[in-house]
Amino acid sequence: MLTNTAQPARSPPLGEASRRARKRPEAGGGNQIIARKLAGILCGGPGGAAKQVTEQDMFDLEREVFLSLCGEQKTLDRMQHMLMNNKPLRN
């Protein structure tokens, strides 16, 4: 009887996936900033792995990141472009 001893395929670690994604044309600087901030929210913020994160903590992190992104020129450019052209800007 044969058994399958092959290990299941694993996805690359977040850092490796990020390095691979940077080579793609749509992975501009603005997308990388958003991805890093989103990863911070999804991980529960600073110290998220060491403590229990509540739903309210997640909402607070999301609001904090959204407001910080609103201060970025690239975000403002994206918003303006979307309002004027009905198409997303990839910057």
Backbone hydrogen bonds, N-H to C=O, Kabsch-Sander energy under -0.5 kcal/mol:
donor,donor_aa,acceptor,acceptor_aa,energy
5,T,3,T,-0.8
17,A,13,P,-2.7
18,S,14,L,-2.3
19,R,15,G,-2.1
20,R,16,E,-2.3
21,A,17,A,-2.3
22,R,18,S,-1.6
23,K,19,R,-0.5
23,K,20,R,-1.1
24,R,21,A,-1.7
27,A,24,R,-1.6
28,G,26,E,-1.3
32,Q,28,G,-1.9
33,I,29,G,-2.0
34,I,30,G,-2.1
35,A,31,N,-2.6
36,R,32,Q,-2.4
37,K,33,I,-2.2
38,L,34,I,-2.7
39,A,35,A,-2.5
40,G,36,R,-1.9
41,I,37,K,-1.7
42,L,38,L,-2.8
43,C,39,A,-1.7
44,G,41,I,-1.8
45,G,40,G,-2.8
48,G,45,G,-2.2
50,A,47,G,-1.0
51,K,47,G,-0.6
54,T,52,Q,-0.5
58,M,54,T,-1.9
59,F,55,E,-2.3
60,D,56,Q,-2.6
61,L,57,D,-2.4
62,E,58,M,-2.6
63,R,59,F,-2.6
64,E,60,D,-2.4
65,V,61,L,-2.6
66,F,62,E,-2.6
67,L,63,R,-2.5
68,S,64,E,-1.9
69,L,65,V,-2.5
70,C,66,F,-1.9
71,G,67,L,-0.6
71,G,68,S,-0.7
72,E,69,L,-1.7
76,L,72,E,-2.0
77,D,73,Q,-2.6
78,R,74,K,-2.1
79,M,75,T,-2.6
80,Q,76,L,-2.5
81,H,77,D,-2.5
82,M,78,R,-2.4
83,L,79,M,-2.3
84,M,80,Q,-2.2
85,N,81,H,-2.7
86,N,82,M,-1.9
87,K,81,H,-0.5
91,N,89,L,-0.9
